[in-house]
Amino acid sequence: MNRVAVDLGDRSYEVRIGPGLIARAGEEIAPLLRRPRVAIVTEETVAARHLPALTAALQAAGIASAALALPPGEGTKNWENLARCTEWLLEQKVERRDVVLAFGGGVIGDLVGFSAAILRRGVRFVQLPTTLLAQVDSSVGGKTGINTAQGKNLVGAFHQPSLVLADISVLDTLPDRDFLSGYGEVVKYGLLGDAAFFGWLERDGPAIRAGDPAARLRAVTRSVEMKAGIVSRDETEEGERALLNLGHTFCHALEKATGYSDRLLHGEGVAIGCTLAFALSARLGLCSQEEPSRVRAHLAAMGMKVDLADIPGDLPGAEALIALMGQDKKVVDGRLRFILARGIGRAFVAEDVPTEAVRAVLDDALSGRRPT
Ligand SMILES: NC(=O)c1ccc[n+]([C@@H]2O[C@H](COP(=O)([O-])OP(=O)(O)OC[C@H]3O[C@@H](n4cnc5c(N)ncnc54)[C@H](O)[C@@H]3O)[C@@H](O)[C@H]2O)c1
């Protein structure tokens, strides 16, 4: 088992990563408990595959549990399920000193973390992430929240977990498409700050995809180390944490344009967004043309979506996509802000990026398809 510390003063916690961690969950969680009882919130797909193992592990350590399984999918991250989850936790008589377990992918982590943040003005919670995306990204760093009619993740709170248990064995049941979507975030860490890690991914990415436990352990651990380091230095995104948004300005516009449907999963949008961010960096003369080509080559070799043409169905034109970027909550004072790169592993925050350059990159990317 690997351990990565998230250093945030009295809100510090550990991310533990390894195979078989669900089977050890009881002993890992027991030291946090003031009484031997936890409430688990999960979703139906994860519950069907992994909940019996979790409850058995808790029981073996003498910990009683009750579980609520919400419907799976992004649509669950809404007001209705926030109310349902929070009221269920109250019915379970969860108190200030108790611990709630969030057992699922990023949807459950975000929703249950937010519920824990507002329940009795804040109760502790443990993240048990079950997707690659949740293990390398959403379970670490304390951003929690829900979606509303106005957009994604617009309502939420910073609420750090007390512990994260990332069991890489549960990734074995994850569908390949969801695995690759999470891999988009793994690649992002290499691209934003660790060229050697990206080089290793180029070599060992296929082994990671095929399920090699040692390769998966290394990929998750290095990703978490990078996220933990950035979050420890900039918890509330005043500066450096923005680097984690590499590819996200493009991604958010594409997610909006595709209606947050399964035409484009979040991590797929991040991967395409990274290729566009590197194309934009090359166009602005910040890096050589070989760098975007290398990014694209790796994503293509992994069987991932690389181009706008890989997104099924019609997309709006460049101007409409830029307008969708303007609605992004990361826009500061109405200016378009991008994470650009001076090369692989050398990302930085760029304010005031010329709109013409963005338009030209999108026009290139859209060429060959008919804008609607
Ligand atoms: N808080 C953050 O910092 C942060 C960062 C990135 C993304 N997010 C959020 O994360 C969410 C996306 O997370 P996600 O990709 O994990 O989505 P998800 O939770 O919907 O999981 C993806 C799919 O995998 C299934 N699944 C989960 N674990 C499984 C397993 N072990 N075996 C089989 N199937 C399994 C789910 O039922 C679902 O169909 C988005 O809402 C996004 O906004 C949050």
The ligand as an SDF file (V2000), in Angstrom:
LIG
                    3D

 44 48  0  0  0  0  0  0  0  0999 V2000
  -14.3840   17.1710   -6.9170 N   0  0  0  0  0  0  0  0  0  0  0  0
  -13.4750   17.2450   -7.8460 C   0  0  0  0  0  0  0  0  0  0  0  0
  -12.3790   17.7720   -7.6520 O   0  0  0  0  0  0  0  0  0  0  0  0
  -13.7690   16.6470   -9.1970 C   0  0  0  0  0  0  0  0  0  0  0  0
  -12.7370   16.4960  -10.1230 C   0  0  0  0  0  0  0  0  0  0  0  0
  -13.0270   15.8830  -11.3460 C   0  0  0  0  0  0  0  0  0  0  0  0
  -14.3200   15.4350  -11.6070 C   0  0  0  0  0  0  0  0  0  0  0  0
  -15.2910   15.6030  -10.6590 N   0  0  0  0  0  0  0  0  0  0  0  0
  -16.6580   15.1250  -10.9010 C   0  0  0  0  0  0  0  0  0  0  0  0
  -16.6020   13.6980  -11.0060 O   0  0  0  0  0  0  0  0  0  0  0  0
  -17.7420   13.2690  -11.7530 C   0  0  0  0  0  0  0  0  0  0  0  0
  -17.3170   12.1920  -12.7190 C   0  0  0  0  0  0  0  0  0  0  0  0
  -16.7690   11.1170  -11.9740 O   0  0  0  0  0  0  0  0  0  0  0  0
  -16.7160    9.6280  -12.5760 P   0  0  0  0  0  0  0  0  0  0  0  0
  -16.1250    9.6590  -13.9210 O   0  0  0  0  0  0  0  0  0  0  0  0
  -16.1130    8.7830  -11.5230 O   0  0  0  0  0  0  0  0  0  0  0  0
  -18.2670    9.3290  -12.8070 O   0  0  0  0  0  0  0  0  0  0  0  0
  -19.3140    8.3520  -12.1090 P   0  0  0  0  0  0  0  0  0  0  0  0
  -19.2640    8.4750  -10.6470 O   0  0  0  0  0  0  0  0  0  0  0  0
  -20.6180    8.6020  -12.7820 O   0  0  0  0  0  0  0  0  0  0  0  0
  -18.7960    6.8980  -12.5410 O   0  0  0  0  0  0  0  0  0  0  0  0
  -18.7150    6.5610  -13.9170 C   0  0  0  0  0  0  0  0  0  0  0  0
  -19.4500    5.2470  -14.2020 C   0  0  0  0  0  0  0  0  0  0  0  0
  -18.7510    4.1590  -13.6160 O   0  0  0  0  0  0  0  0  0  0  0  0
  -19.6490    3.3620  -12.8290 C   0  0  0  0  0  0  0  0  0  0  0  0
  -18.8090    2.7720  -11.7830 N   0  0  0  0  0  0  0  0  0  0  0  0
  -18.2280    3.4030  -10.7390 C   0  0  0  0  0  0  0  0  0  0  0  0
  -17.3710    2.5740  -10.1220 N   0  0  0  0  0  0  0  0  0  0  0  0
  -17.4370    1.3890  -10.7530 C   0  0  0  0  0  0  0  0  0  0  0  0
  -16.7810    0.1410  -10.5910 C   0  0  0  0  0  0  0  0  0  0  0  0
  -15.8030   -0.0340   -9.6750 N   0  0  0  0  0  0  0  0  0  0  0  0
  -17.1150   -0.8760  -11.4210 N   0  0  0  0  0  0  0  0  0  0  0  0
  -18.0410   -0.6850  -12.3980 C   0  0  0  0  0  0  0  0  0  0  0  0
  -18.6670    0.4610  -12.6230 N   0  0  0  0  0  0  0  0  0  0  0  0
  -18.3620    1.5000  -11.8140 C   0  0  0  0  0  0  0  0  0  0  0  0
  -20.7150    4.3080  -12.4030 C   0  0  0  0  0  0  0  0  0  0  0  0
  -21.9260    3.6370  -12.0950 O   0  0  0  0  0  0  0  0  0  0  0  0
  -20.8690    5.1880  -13.6310 C   0  0  0  0  0  0  0  0  0  0  0  0
  -21.6880    4.5540  -14.5820 O   0  0  0  0  0  0  0  0  0  0  0  0
  -18.3130   14.4950  -12.4220 C   0  0  0  0  0  0  0  0  0  0  0  0
  -19.5160   14.8510  -11.7810 O   0  0  0  0  0  0  0  0  0  0  0  0
  -17.2580   15.5680  -12.1900 C   0  0  0  0  0  0  0  0  0  0  0  0
  -17.8220   16.8550  -12.0650 O   0  0  0  0  0  0  0  0  0  0  0  0
  -15.0370   16.1960   -9.4820 C   0  0  0  0  0  0  0  0  0  0  0  0
  1  2  1  0
  2  3  2  0
  2  4  1  0
  4  5  1  0
  4 44  2  0
  5  6  2  0
  6  7  1  0
  7  8  2  0
  8  9  1  0
  8 44  1  0
  9 10  1  0
  9 42  1  0
 10 11  1  0
 11 12  1  0
 11 40  1  0
 12 13  1  0
 13 14  1  0
 14 15  2  0
 14 16  1  0
 14 17  1  0
 17 18  1  0
 18 19  2  0
 18 20  1  0
 18 21  1  0
 21 22  1  0
 22 23  1  0
 23 24  1  0
 23 38  1  0
 24 25  1  0
 25 26  1  0
 25 36  1  0
 26 27  1  0
 26 35  1  0
 27 28  2  0
 28 29  1  0
 29 30  1  0
 29 35  2  0
 30 31  1  0
 30 32  2  0
 32 33  1  0
 33 34  2  0
 34 35  1  0
 36 37  1  0
 36 38  1  0
 38 39  1  0
 40 41  1  0
 40 42  1  0
 42 43  1  0
M  CHG  2   8   1  16  -1
M  END
$$$$
